[in-house]
Amino acid sequence: MARGLSNRKIAEDLVLSLRTVEGPVDHILTKLGFTSRAQIATWAARQSG
């Protein structure tokens, strides 16, 4: 997600079903209190540098 990948692309790259990826993505958003994937990307960029 931090690289801007869609759920579908993450699933393809990890050879998982889309449904398998959607749950954890939603959980991450909720746990961090975010409402968008862009917020995750911003947060991840700040963590790494």
PyMOL Python script that loads the backbone (N, CA, C, O; Angstrom):
from pymol import cmd

cmd.read_pdbstr("""\
ATOM      1  N   MET A   1       0.817  -1.188   0.000  1.00  0.00           N
ATOM      2  CA  MET A   1       0.000   0.000   0.000  1.00  0.00           C
ATOM      3  C   MET A   1       0.858   1.248   0.000  1.00  0.00           C
ATOM      4  O   MET A   1       0.519   2.242  -0.642  1.00  0.00           O
ATOM      5  N   ALA A   2       1.953   1.199   0.707  1.00  0.00           N
ATOM      6  CA  ALA A   2       2.831   2.370   0.763  1.00  0.00           C
ATOM      7  C   ALA A   2       3.396   2.716  -0.599  1.00  0.00           C
ATOM      8  O   ALA A   2       3.760   3.866  -0.847  1.00  0.00           O
ATOM      9  N   ARG A   3       3.473   1.734  -1.484  1.00  0.00           N
ATOM     10  CA  ARG A   3       3.973   1.982  -2.842  1.00  0.00           C
ATOM     11  C   ARG A   3       2.854   2.384  -3.793  1.00  0.00           C
ATOM     12  O   ARG A   3       3.086   2.561  -4.989  1.00  0.00           O
ATOM     13  N   GLY A   4       1.640   2.527  -3.264  1.00  0.00           N
ATOM     14  CA  GLY A   4       0.522   2.958  -4.086  1.00  0.00           C
ATOM     15  C   GLY A   4      -0.153   1.841  -4.860  1.00  0.00           C
ATOM     16  O   GLY A   4      -0.896   2.103  -5.807  1.00  0.00           O
ATOM     17  N   LEU A   5       0.095   0.601  -4.470  1.00  0.00           N
ATOM     18  CA  LEU A   5      -0.509  -0.527  -5.178  1.00  0.00           C
ATOM     19  C   LEU A   5      -1.965  -0.713  -4.766  1.00  0.00           C
ATOM     20  O   LEU A   5      -2.339  -0.462  -3.621  1.00  0.00           O
ATOM     21  N   SER A   6      -2.761  -1.149  -5.703  1.00  0.00           N
ATOM     22  CA  SER A   6      -4.158  -1.453  -5.412  1.00  0.00           C
ATOM     23  C   SER A   6      -4.245  -2.799  -4.700  1.00  0.00           C
ATOM     24  O   SER A   6      -3.291  -3.577  -4.710  1.00  0.00           O
ATOM     25  N   ASN A   7      -5.387  -3.064  -4.087  1.00  0.00           N
ATOM     26  CA  ASN A   7      -5.590  -4.370  -3.465  1.00  0.00           C
ATOM     27  C   ASN A   7      -5.400  -5.487  -4.487  1.00  0.00           C
ATOM     28  O   ASN A   7      -4.793  -6.517  -4.193  1.00  0.00           O
ATOM     29  N   ARG A   8      -5.920  -5.270  -5.674  1.00  0.00           N
ATOM     30  CA  ARG A   8      -5.806  -6.279  -6.733  1.00  0.00           C
ATOM     31  C   ARG A   8      -4.341  -6.550  -7.078  1.00  0.00           C
ATOM     32  O   ARG A   8      -3.949  -7.708  -7.225  1.00  0.00           O
ATOM     33  N   LYS A   9      -3.534  -5.506  -7.206  1.00  0.00           N
ATOM     34  CA  LYS A   9      -2.120  -5.672  -7.554  1.00  0.00           C
ATOM     35  C   LYS A   9      -1.359  -6.347  -6.416  1.00  0.00           C
ATOM     36  O   LYS A   9      -0.496  -7.190  -6.660  1.00  0.00           O
ATOM     37  N   ILE A  10      -1.674  -5.982  -5.179  1.00  0.00           N
ATOM     38  CA  ILE A  10      -1.045  -6.635  -4.029  1.00  0.00           C
ATOM     39  C   ILE A  10      -1.366  -8.123  -4.057  1.00  0.00           C
ATOM     40  O   ILE A  10      -0.483  -8.960  -3.870  1.00  0.00           O
ATOM     41  N   ALA A  11      -2.631  -8.446  -4.290  1.00  0.00           N
ATOM     42  CA  ALA A  11      -3.045  -9.855  -4.355  1.00  0.00           C
ATOM     43  C   ALA A  11      -2.303 -10.591  -5.464  1.00  0.00           C
ATOM     44  O   ALA A  11      -1.828 -11.708  -5.255  1.00  0.00           O
ATOM     45  N   GLU A  12      -2.199  -9.984  -6.630  1.00  0.00           N
ATOM     46  CA  GLU A  12      -1.484 -10.612  -7.743  1.00  0.00           C
ATOM     47  C   GLU A  12      -0.021 -10.837  -7.400  1.00  0.00           C
ATOM     48  O   GLU A  12       0.515 -11.918  -7.645  1.00  0.00           O
ATOM     49  N   ASP A  13       0.626  -9.832  -6.837  1.00  0.00           N
ATOM     50  CA  ASP A  13       2.051  -9.934  -6.505  1.00  0.00           C
ATOM     51  C   ASP A  13       2.319 -11.001  -5.451  1.00  0.00           C
ATOM     52  O   ASP A  13       3.345 -11.679  -5.500  1.00  0.00           O
ATOM     53  N   LEU A  14       1.405 -11.153  -4.502  1.00  0.00           N
ATOM     54  CA  LEU A  14       1.586 -12.127  -3.424  1.00  0.00           C
ATOM     55  C   LEU A  14       0.925 -13.474  -3.724  1.00  0.00           C
ATOM     56  O   LEU A  14       0.968 -14.391  -2.905  1.00  0.00           O
ATOM     57  N   VAL A  15       0.323 -13.581  -4.892  1.00  0.00           N
ATOM     58  CA  VAL A  15      -0.405 -14.784  -5.325  1.00  0.00           C
ATOM     59  C   VAL A  15      -1.460 -15.164  -4.281  1.00  0.00           C
ATOM     60  O   VAL A  15      -1.507 -16.291  -3.789  1.00  0.00           O
ATOM     61  N   LEU A  16      -2.298 -14.179  -3.967  1.00  0.00           N
ATOM     62  CA  LEU A  16      -3.407 -14.356  -3.034  1.00  0.00           C
ATOM     63  C   LEU A  16      -4.690 -13.920  -3.709  1.00  0.00           C
ATOM     64  O   LEU A  16      -4.662 -13.230  -4.728  1.00  0.00           O
ATOM     65  N   SER A  17      -5.817 -14.323  -3.138  1.00  0.00           N
ATOM     66  CA  SER A  17      -7.085 -13.842  -3.677  1.00  0.00           C
ATOM     67  C   SER A  17      -7.299 -12.399  -3.236  1.00  0.00           C
ATOM     68  O   SER A  17      -6.768 -11.964  -2.214  1.00  0.00           O
ATOM     69  N   LEU A  18      -8.069 -11.677  -4.004  1.00  0.00           N
ATOM     70  CA  LEU A  18      -8.376 -10.287  -3.669  1.00  0.00           C
ATOM     71  C   LEU A  18      -9.032 -10.218  -2.298  1.00  0.00           C
ATOM     72  O   LEU A  18      -8.718  -9.332  -1.502  1.00  0.00           O
ATOM     73  N   ARG A  19      -9.923 -11.128  -2.023  1.00  0.00           N
ATOM     74  CA  ARG A  19     -10.642 -11.158  -0.738  1.00  0.00           C
ATOM     75  C   ARG A  19      -9.672 -11.327   0.430  1.00  0.00           C
ATOM     76  O   ARG A  19      -9.884 -10.748   1.496  1.00  0.00           O
ATOM     77  N   THR A  20      -8.618 -12.108   0.244  1.00  0.00           N
ATOM     78  CA  THR A  20      -7.629 -12.336   1.293  1.00  0.00           C
ATOM     79  C   THR A  20      -6.875 -11.056   1.626  1.00  0.00           C
ATOM     80  O   THR A  20      -6.458 -10.862   2.768  1.00  0.00           O
ATOM     81  N   VAL A  21      -6.698 -10.193   0.657  1.00  0.00           N
ATOM     82  CA  VAL A  21      -5.962  -8.944   0.853  1.00  0.00           C
ATOM     83  C   VAL A  21      -6.854  -7.856   1.446  1.00  0.00           C
ATOM     84  O   VAL A  21      -6.383  -7.041   2.238  1.00  0.00           O
ATOM     85  N   GLU A  22      -8.114  -7.833   1.081  1.00  0.00           N
ATOM     86  CA  GLU A  22      -9.003  -6.748   1.499  1.00  0.00           C
ATOM     87  C   GLU A  22      -9.152  -6.623   3.017  1.00  0.00           C
ATOM     88  O   GLU A  22      -9.154  -5.513   3.548  1.00  0.00           O
ATOM     89  N   GLY A  23      -9.276  -7.742   3.709  1.00  0.00           N
ATOM     90  CA  GLY A  23      -9.460  -7.711   5.165  1.00  0.00           C
ATOM     91  C   GLY A  23      -8.300  -7.038   5.885  1.00  0.00           C
ATOM     92  O   GLY A  23      -8.520  -6.095   6.646  1.00  0.00           O
ATOM     93  N   PRO A  24      -7.069  -7.497   5.666  1.00  0.00           N
ATOM     94  CA  PRO A  24      -5.935  -6.860   6.336  1.00  0.00           C
ATOM     95  C   PRO A  24      -5.748  -5.387   5.965  1.00  0.00           C
ATOM     96  O   PRO A  24      -5.343  -4.583   6.804  1.00  0.00           O
ATOM     97  N   VAL A  25      -6.038  -5.036   4.727  1.00  0.00           N
ATOM     98  CA  VAL A  25      -5.921  -3.629   4.319  1.00  0.00           C
ATOM     99  C   VAL A  25      -6.909  -2.780   5.121  1.00  0.00           C
ATOM    100  O   VAL A  25      -6.547  -1.721   5.634  1.00  0.00           O
ATOM    101  N   ASP A  26      -8.139  -3.238   5.226  1.00  0.00           N
ATOM    102  CA  ASP A  26      -9.139  -2.512   6.012  1.00  0.00           C
ATOM    103  C   ASP A  26      -8.732  -2.436   7.481  1.00  0.00           C
ATOM    104  O   ASP A  26      -8.937  -1.411   8.132  1.00  0.00           O
ATOM    105  N   HIS A  27      -8.162  -3.507   7.998  1.00  0.00           N
ATOM    106  CA  HIS A  27      -7.722  -3.541   9.396  1.00  0.00           C
ATOM    107  C   HIS A  27      -6.611  -2.512   9.638  1.00  0.00           C
ATOM    108  O   HIS A  27      -6.617  -1.817  10.654  1.00  0.00           O
ATOM    109  N   ILE A  28      -5.674  -2.420   8.718  1.00  0.00           N
ATOM    110  CA  ILE A  28      -4.578  -1.448   8.841  1.00  0.00           C
ATOM    111  C   ILE A  28      -5.132  -0.025   8.850  1.00  0.00           C
ATOM    112  O   ILE A  28      -4.734   0.798   9.674  1.00  0.00           O
ATOM    113  N   LEU A  29      -6.048   0.256   7.932  1.00  0.00           N
ATOM    114  CA  LEU A  29      -6.663   1.589   7.899  1.00  0.00           C
ATOM    115  C   LEU A  29      -7.321   1.916   9.243  1.00  0.00           C
ATOM    116  O   LEU A  29      -7.133   3.002   9.792  1.00  0.00           O
ATOM    117  N   THR A  30      -8.084   0.973   9.753  1.00  0.00           N
ATOM    118  CA  THR A  30      -8.791   1.183  11.015  1.00  0.00           C
ATOM    119  C   THR A  30      -7.816   1.348  12.173  1.00  0.00           C
ATOM    120  O   THR A  30      -7.963   2.257  12.990  1.00  0.00           O
ATOM    121  N   LYS A  31      -6.829   0.477  12.242  1.00  0.00           N
ATOM    122  CA  LYS A  31      -5.878   0.511  13.355  1.00  0.00           C
ATOM    123  C   LYS A  31      -5.108   1.834  13.409  1.00  0.00           C
ATOM    124  O   LYS A  31      -4.841   2.360  14.489  1.00  0.00           O
ATOM    125  N   LEU A  32      -4.758   2.362  12.245  1.00  0.00           N
ATOM    126  CA  LEU A  32      -4.017   3.617  12.198  1.00  0.00           C
ATOM    127  C   LEU A  32      -4.932   4.844  12.253  1.00  0.00           C
ATOM    128  O   LEU A  32      -4.457   5.975  12.362  1.00  0.00           O
ATOM    129  N   GLY A  33      -6.233   4.614  12.176  1.00  0.00           N
ATOM    130  CA  GLY A  33      -7.184   5.718  12.226  1.00  0.00           C
ATOM    131  C   GLY A  33      -7.239   6.502  10.931  1.00  0.00           C
ATOM    132  O   GLY A  33      -7.577   7.686  10.931  1.00  0.00           O
ATOM    133  N   PHE A  34      -6.912   5.855   9.834  1.00  0.00           N
ATOM    134  CA  PHE A  34      -6.893   6.515   8.532  1.00  0.00           C
ATOM    135  C   PHE A  34      -8.147   6.174   7.744  1.00  0.00           C
ATOM    136  O   PHE A  34      -8.813   5.171   8.001  1.00  0.00           O
ATOM    137  N   THR A  35      -8.454   7.033   6.776  1.00  0.00           N
ATOM    138  CA  THR A  35      -9.612   6.803   5.928  1.00  0.00           C
ATOM    139  C   THR A  35      -9.232   6.590   4.465  1.00  0.00           C
ATOM    140  O   THR A  35     -10.087   6.285   3.634  1.00  0.00           O
ATOM    141  N   SER A  36      -7.949   6.750   4.156  1.00  0.00           N
ATOM    142  CA  SER A  36      -7.541   6.579   2.762  1.00  0.00           C
ATOM    143  C   SER A  36      -6.166   5.927   2.658  1.00  0.00           C
ATOM    144  O   SER A  36      -5.358   5.977   3.586  1.00  0.00           O
ATOM    145  N   ARG A  37      -5.930   5.324   1.517  1.00  0.00           N
ATOM    146  CA  ARG A  37      -4.640   4.691   1.245  1.00  0.00           C
ATOM    147  C   ARG A  37      -3.542   5.754   1.140  1.00  0.00           C
ATOM    148  O   ARG A  37      -2.385   5.482   1.458  1.00  0.00           O
ATOM    149  N   ALA A  38      -3.897   6.949   0.701  1.00  0.00           N
ATOM    150  CA  ALA A  38      -2.908   8.029   0.594  1.00  0.00           C
ATOM    151  C   ALA A  38      -2.335   8.363   1.963  1.00  0.00           C
ATOM    152  O   ALA A  38      -1.149   8.671   2.079  1.00  0.00           O
ATOM    153  N   GLN A  39      -3.154   8.307   2.989  1.00  0.00           N
ATOM    154  CA  GLN A  39      -2.677   8.563   4.339  1.00  0.00           C
ATOM    155  C   GLN A  39      -1.660   7.502   4.758  1.00  0.00           C
ATOM    156  O   GLN A  39      -0.682   7.817   5.437  1.00  0.00           O
ATOM    157  N   ILE A  40      -1.880   6.268   4.365  1.00  0.00           N
ATOM    158  CA  ILE A  40      -0.927   5.192   4.678  1.00  0.00           C
ATOM    159  C   ILE A  40       0.394   5.457   3.978  1.00  0.00           C
ATOM    160  O   ILE A  40       1.455   5.307   4.582  1.00  0.00           O
ATOM    161  N   ALA A  41       0.343   5.847   2.720  1.00  0.00           N
ATOM    162  CA  ALA A  41       1.570   6.121   1.966  1.00  0.00           C
ATOM    163  C   ALA A  41       2.358   7.256   2.616  1.00  0.00           C
ATOM    164  O   ALA A  41       3.581   7.179   2.728  1.00  0.00           O
ATOM    165  N   THR A  42       1.667   8.300   3.043  1.00  0.00           N
ATOM    166  CA  THR A  42       2.327   9.428   3.705  1.00  0.00           C
ATOM    167  C   THR A  42       2.940   8.986   5.025  1.00  0.00           C
ATOM    168  O   THR A  42       4.084   9.327   5.327  1.00  0.00           O
ATOM    169  N   TRP A  43       2.185   8.233   5.806  1.00  0.00           N
ATOM    170  CA  TRP A  43       2.673   7.729   7.082  1.00  0.00           C
ATOM    171  C   TRP A  43       3.910   6.847   6.876  1.00  0.00           C
ATOM    172  O   TRP A  43       4.897   6.988   7.598  1.00  0.00           O
ATOM    173  N   ALA A  44       3.863   5.948   5.906  1.00  0.00           N
ATOM    174  CA  ALA A  44       4.983   5.034   5.651  1.00  0.00           C
ATOM    175  C   ALA A  44       6.232   5.810   5.220  1.00  0.00           C
ATOM    176  O   ALA A  44       7.345   5.481   5.630  1.00  0.00           O
ATOM    177  N   ALA A  45       6.044   6.824   4.403  1.00  0.00           N
ATOM    178  CA  ALA A  45       7.190   7.633   3.956  1.00  0.00           C
ATOM    179  C   ALA A  45       7.854   8.341   5.140  1.00  0.00           C
ATOM    180  O   ALA A  45       9.080   8.435   5.208  1.00  0.00           O
ATOM    181  N   ARG A  46       7.048   8.827   6.055  1.00  0.00           N
ATOM    182  CA  ARG A  46       7.597   9.507   7.235  1.00  0.00           C
ATOM    183  C   ARG A  46       8.312   8.539   8.173  1.00  0.00           C
ATOM    184  O   ARG A  46       9.277   8.917   8.838  1.00  0.00           O
ATOM    185  N   GLN A  47       7.845   7.297   8.231  1.00  0.00           N
ATOM    186  CA  GLN A  47       8.464   6.296   9.089  1.00  0.00           C
ATOM    187  C   GLN A  47       9.838   5.877   8.576  1.00  0.00           C
ATOM    188  O   GLN A  47      10.728   5.550   9.362  1.00  0.00           O
ATOM    189  N   SER A  48      10.006   5.888   7.258  1.00  0.00           N
ATOM    190  CA  SER A  48      11.251   5.388   6.681  1.00  0.00           C
ATOM    191  C   SER A  48      12.320   6.478   6.524  1.00  0.00           C
ATOM    192  O   SER A  48      13.460   6.176   6.170  1.00  0.00           O
ATOM    193  N   GLY A  49      11.971   7.697   6.776  1.00  0.00           N
ATOM    194  CA  GLY A  49      13.002   8.680   6.529  1.00  0.00           C
ATOM    195  C   GLY A  49      12.926   9.853   7.376  1.00  0.00           C
ATOM    196  O   GLY A  49      13.753  10.756   7.254  1.00  0.00           O
TER     197      GLY A  49
END
""", "prot")
cmd.dss("prot")
cmd.show_as("cartoon", "prot")
cmd.util.cbc("prot")
cmd.orient("prot")
